[in-house]
Amino acid sequence: MLKITFSLVTAFLILYWNNAVNDRSEPIKSATSLAKADSLPNAASWPAELNVTHFAGSDLTPSPACLAVAASGEVFVGVDMIGSLGKTPGKGRIVRLVDTDHDGKVDKNTTFAEVDNPRGIIAMGDRVFVLHTTFSKETQKASGMDLVVFEDKNWDGVADGGPSPLIQSISSPKFLQSRGTDHSTNGIRMGIDGWIYIAVGDFGFHDAVDRSGKKLTQLGGGIVRVRPDGTEMEVFTHGMRNIYDVAIDPYMNVFTRDNTNDGGGWNIRFSNQIQSGEYGYPVLFKHFTEEIIPALVDVGGGSGTGSLFMDDPNWPAKYNQVPMMADWGRNQLYIHRVTPDGPTFTQKEEEFIKLAQITDIDIDASGSVYLSAWDGAGYSGNPGKGFVVRAVPKTWQYKPFVDLKESSVKDLATLLTNASAVQRLAAQQELLTRKEKDVTKASWKVAENKQLPLYARVAGIYTYAQAAGASGNDNLVKLTNDQDVREFALRALADRMKSNSNVPVEPFLKGLQDGTPRVQLAATVGLGRLGRPEVADALLKVKVPASFVSPAKGTEGPHATPNSPIILPHVAVRALVALNAVDACVQAIGTENATLALWALRYMHDPKAVSGLISAYGQAKDDGTKNQILTTLSRLYKKEAPYDGSWWWSTRPDTHGPYYKAITWESSDTIKDFLMQQWNKADDNGKQLYADLNGRLRMGITEFGGEEVVAAKEEVKVDLNKIRNKKGQVGESSIEDVMLAIAKIEGNPALGKQLFTKQGCVACHSLSKGEVMKGPFMGQIGSIMNREQIAESILKPNASISQGFASVLITAKGDKSYMGFVSEESADKLVVRDIAGQVTTIKTSDIISRKEMESSMMPPGLANELSYEEFASLITFLSQQRK
């Protein structure tokens, strides 16, 4: 249904999962004793300190993909009857639900607006922001995704008119048409800095345009942000795969739950998103991990969806000040207890509230939390599935939120100091509609007041910065002398490109020397945004830790292990690249700052960088420096092709790196000529360096050797017809009877392991990381699906096909055709595995046509010969795979 590939099966358990997995370091423990839901439909458990009520059912909220709650308590739910596989428009809407007596059950409802594929909502005063798919009226095909705003000035629960676009075309239409929204652009959330943060999936986008006419293109996923008026669109972070939402704390720390490749043994990762950071998917996060900001943890298989940073005084302390992350695949809302670690965090995950395919979460100003659940609505929506629940602490008492429109500037400024994040943000946004002179005066009083809590001063700083614009920079500079708020003053000074042209660099240079890593981080990011090349020398002095080491040949580096020391140099490199500080980086070669300089030069495809590196090589005195220069030049030999929106790397991309669709550029010949000269001078031992670089960086210089061999053949042959035509108890019974029977049979996992091979499962599935990855990885299926789900996936393979592993029919030159699922894809080749386990590598240049089939590659009936006992044993064995 949702953008995360919520998969169920093809090729024998091509399951509805999104990823698979590394072992967890320790089992997850529940947050507290859990209350069992005896009477509440579909909500399985929650902490005993909470009351959870069934707020709305499928009659009002079928297939709810997202929701948002206004500060005053109105709930806006995105009904998505298209889902992730549907292609027909006219099936989506935003419904507005009101609980007039605050008993946790909806009393009034209206259809607020009709939009297709709603994927994110923000309810702010009389404005409702919505991210959704657009369709052509002429062709009835998806034409892109837009971020729009509706208004309801008369508060009647129905939008006053059509939407006003803020950003258009922020997802590539080609893949929305062919695949649906599974990897599209999704959740939106507003921070106290006033930006709307947008979770972009790895469809990416080409020529998205904001309201000012600014265009932006992004290859792959990450976070994009924009002002509420639809201007100043920019990339915040890059290198994510399939994020669905973001959680933002009072201090503008951003968290998200991402995943990596479908079914290949890769997992859900929880990360701290640091502005300007590169997170590496898919080309850097395995073999170039020294260059990325790693995730904070790998939590195993799942499907991350909506998220919220809980910051509300009505909630118990142990459930407050924490990111809450929904996981559709695990039917679970999680808490991540984050602990500061230099400029970033460490974390500990805990189970919190269990819901059937939870999709989103939000909170109002009274502390009422609302959660939406897909509840098995399938991949194209279901009118009979889906619900919303409300959760409040047992000590909760309803307190109405003030009427902001009737509040004075003084009263609104007081609300900026409230302990509720929802109240602070709502008050801020209303303040910004008042007279600038009054707002700047009132918000400045909050910002400079040292007696107020830090969260209140931060709210004051960002409100002041938004109201005053460039005229407020002098006051913000003064605040950089206040150690308590220096970090936030620096961030606010550099935050708006249109307002920072007169900002002095001195506070940022001073911040680089601050003893607080978070201040250093804010200063480093800020220097990259101010656009002053003269600061490059200061940035080059940022120290690179010993952890800056490339993974050994043939190994993968740690991409989900906290690495606090790498953050500052990483962001310094991003700042140097933003400044195009070629000259300063070249001049630093051979100095104590050479490591950072050469790291930054890897991304500077500039002829000056190439000539400077070649010149530095001639002046270098030691082999170590020379080899580093050769490595950097080799990295620059190719670059990523400009993205035009016509292609995508699929759910199983080639992750070798460092580029996906590599091309040569104007200095490639110069680099090759120089490398060849040095190669010709080298002895046999010396030539190995060039072979290693050629293989690692995929330069394609044949003379060097070292190029990797593509997909090895595996001789696994299975006669599936022979298996499926045998009739045992399973084959002679209805699916319902089989499911009832195995529910009463425990099964023998040892027998199930034998049957896994006998029934041909090994042709398409691996159980351990040491095996070649084939179809969906089965080594952790038990943590993704329960016994009943696994059984249904085997018995009904065509019921719901994993979007990562649907069968494809390839027609190629030479009158050849191939059918199977794509196990690896790059710009140059396609690796296809057929149902018998045979692997074929096809050059993309030889492909004439490619068609995704509507049926599973696994034929039905492969369990027909089994008895109930045998089938139960197979299911039990699979359900115990939790590696």
Secondary structure by P-SEA (a helix, b strand, c coil): ccccccccccccccccccccccccccccccccccccccccccccccccccccccccccccccccccccccccbbbbbbcccccccccccccbbbbbbbbccccccccccccccccccccbbbbcccbbbbbbbbbbcccccccbbbbcccccccccccccbbbbbcccccccaaaaacccccccbbbbbbccccbbbbbbcccccccccccccbbbbbcbbbbbbbccccccccccccccccccbbbbccccbbbbbbbccccccbbbbbbbccccccccccccccccccccccccccccbbbbcccccccccccccccccbbbbbbccccbbbbbbcccccccccbbbbbccccccccccccccccbbbbbbcccccccccccccbbbbbbcccbbbbbbcccccccaaaaaaacccccaaaaaaaaaaaaaccaaaaaaaaaaaaacccccaaaaaaaaaaaaaaacccaaaaaaaaccccccaaaaaaaaaccccccccccaaaaaaaaacccaaaaaaaaaaaaaaccccaaaaaaaccccccccccccccccccccccccaaaaaaaaaaaaaacaaaaaaaaccccaaaaaaaaacccccaaaaaaaaaaaaacccaaaaaaaaaaaaaaccccccccccccccccccccccccccccccaaaaaaaaaaaaaaacccccaaaaaaaaaaacccccccccccccbbbbbcccaaaaaaacccccccccaaaaaaaaaaccccaaaaaaaaaaacccccccccccccccccccccccccccaaaaaaaaacccccccccccbbbbbbccccccccccccccccbbbbbcccbbbbbbbcccccbbbbbccccccccccccccaaaaaaaaaaaaaccc
